Amino acid sequence: MTFQIESEEAIKKKGRTVAMVVCWFLGNGSLIAWNSMLTIEDYYVKVFPRYHPTRVLTIVYQPFAFVTVAILAYNEAKLNTRKRNLFGYTLFFISTVLVIILDLATSGRGGIGTFIGVCVLSAAFGIADAHVQGGMVGDLALMQPEFIQSMSFSKDHLVIWDSLSLLLLLLGAVWYVLVLITMYNVFDLIGRYTPLIKCICIESRKGLMIAILSRFLFIPAFYFTAKKGGQGWMIMLTSVLGLTNGHLTVCVLTTAPKGYKGPEANALGNLLVAFLLGGIFSGVTLDWLWLIGKGW
C-alpha cells in the first residue's frame, strides 16, 4: 500500500515537471514572433525611414490584440479553448513565415505598399497573441495557476537575451537607452522568480491592490529624476520598476484564480489577460505624447 502511494506521488511529480516544461515551450512560442519584429526594428527604421515603424507597428499590434482578447473573453464560455490555442499558434507561425517572404519578395525595398504589408502582419500577430495568451492563461488557471509562472519565464528569457544582444552590439553609440531597457528586463525576470520566496509573495487581494496602486508613485519619481537626478538614479529607478512589475504580475496571475473552480477560473484567466493587454495598449497610446512639440 505504501509502495503504491509512493508510486502515485512519483507519477504526479513527474507529470508536474513535464507540464512545467511544456508551459515553458509554449511561452517561448507565444513570444518569438512579435519579439522578432521588435528585435529588427532598427532594420525597419532604415527601410521605412518616413513611417516611424518603431511606434506605428506597436500601435497597430496592440488594438488588434486588445479588441480580440476582449471579444474572446466575453464569449469564453462558448469557445473551444484547445482550438483557440491551436489557431493562435498556427497564425503566429504563418505570419512569421510571411514576414520573411515579404522581405525576400521586395528585396528589402521600402515603400508604402510594403509597409502596409508589414502592418497587416503586425495586426495578425496581435490577433494571434490574443488567442494564445487568453486561452493559455485561462486553461492554466483552470488546471493549476502555478503553471502560469512557468509560461511567463520563457517569455522573459527571450526578451533579456534580445536586450543583451542589442546592448553589446550598440553599446558605444546609444548605451544609456539600451542599459535602461536591459536593466528593466533583467529585473523584471528576477521579479518573476521572487514570488517563489513565500515570505514576500503577496497572496492577499487587498495587499495586491495597495501594492499595485502604490506604483503610481513612479510617475512623479521618474519626472523629478529626469529633471534633477543623474543617470545612475534613473537606472536604479528603472530597475525597481521592472522588479515590481515582474513580482506583482506573477502574484496577480497566480493568486487571482485561487478559490474559483472550473469555468470560473478559465473566465477569470481570460479577463486578467484582457486587462493586461488593455494596460499595455494604454501605455503604447500615451507613448505618442512624447512627440508633442517635437515636429511630428
C-alpha positions, -999 to +999 in steps of 0.1 A: +000+000+000+028+024+009+046+015-023+015+023-043+011+057-027+048+065-033+044+054-070+014+077-074+032+106-059+062+100-081+040+099-112+023+132-101+057+148-096+069+137-130+037+149-146+040+182-130+076+186-142+067+177-178+037+202-176+060+230-165+085+223-193+056+223-218+044+256-205+079+269-208+080+260-245+045+274-251+056+306-235+085+307-260+062+301-289+038+329-280+066+354-279+091+346-306+070+361-335+064+396-321+097+397-303+114+391-336+097+421-350+109+442-321+144+430-325+147+440-362+130+474-357+163+491-364+162+474-399+126+487-404+137+522-394+163+520-422+139+505-448+109+528-438+125+560-425+094+581-432+068+560-415+081+557-379+079+519-377+091+518-340+058+534-329+034+526-358+039+488-357+033+487-319+002+509-322-011+486-349-004+455-329-019+465-296-055+475-307-060+442-326-047+423-296-068+441-271-101+441-291-097+405-300-090+393-264-119+414-252-143+397-276-129+363-268-132+369-231-168+379-235-176+347-255-152+325-235-180+301-224-189+293-260-154+287-273-133+256-276-101+266-259-080+239-275-090+250-310-085+287-299-049+279-289-041+259-320-055+287-342-033+313-323-001+293-326-008+285-363-014+322-371+018+330-353+037+306-375+021+316-408+026+353-401+062+348-392+069+330-425+051+357-444+073+384-428+103+367-443+086+361-477+075+397-479+111+409-473+126+385-498+099+393-524+106+430-522+144+426-519+144+448-488+129+478-506+108+503-488+076+519-500+041+524-487+029+491-501+055+470-483+050+490-451+012+483-452+020+446-457+042+447-426+015+465-406-011+438-417+013+411-404+017+431-372-020+431-367-021+394-374+005+389-346-019+409-323-048+387-331-027+355-326-014+368-293-049+375-280-060+339-289-029+324-273-025+345-241-061+344-231-066+308-240-034+296-223-038+317-191-074+306-189-065+269-193-036+271-168-057+290-143-082+261-146-056+234-142-030+249-118-022+287-115+014+280-107+019+268-143+013+304-154+046+313-138+065+288-160+049+302-191+058+338-182+095+328-175+100+317-212+090+350-223+114+369-201+144+348-210+138+356-247+134+393-241+165+395-219+187+378-245+175+401-272+181+432-250+216+420-241+224+413-277+214+448-287+233+462-257+265+445-267+260+455-304+253+492-299+269+499-265+292+526-278+266+547-296+234+548-275+244+529-244+221+548-219+188+539-236+199+503-241+211+500-205+177+512-193+159+486-215+182+458-204+180+466-167+142+468-168+140+434-185+166+418-162+149+429-130+115+420-145+128+385-148+142+385-113+108+398-101+090+368-117+111+345-095+108+364-062+072+351-056+087+317-051+100+331-018+069+326+004+076+354+028+074+381+001+048+366-021+016+387-018-015+365-018-039+389-002-061+406-028-062+438-007-025+437-003-020+433-041-043+463-048-024+485-024+010+474-039-003+480-075-018+514-068+014+525-050+033+521-083+016+553-095+043+570-073+067+560-101+052+588-122+064+618-101+096+598-092+106+595-129+096+631-135+119+645-108+147+620-116+146+631-153+147+668-142+172+667-114+187+632-110+217+616-127+218+586-150+226+563-121+194+572-102+174+567-134+189+532-139+181+523-103+145+536-107+140+517-139+154+485-123+129+489-094+101+494-119+110+462-136+114+443-104+079+453-091+063+447-125+076+411-126+068+404-090+033+418-090+023+403-124+031+368-112+014+374-078-018+385-095-019+358-122-012+330-097-033+343-068-064+356-086-077+322-099-074+306-064-108+299-049-125+296-082-134+263-099-140+251-134-152+276-159-150+305-134-112+301-132-109+299-170-131+330-175-110+349-148-078+340-166-092+355-198-103+386-180-068+390-165-052+389-199-078+413-213-070+439-186-033+432-190-034+440-227-056+469-220-030+484-198-003+478-224-024+494-251-029+525-229+008+528-223+016+524-260-010+551-268+004+575-242+038+570-257+028+593-285+026+622-261+064+623-262+061+635-298+041+666-289+061+697-298+088+676-315+078+682-351+058+651-358 
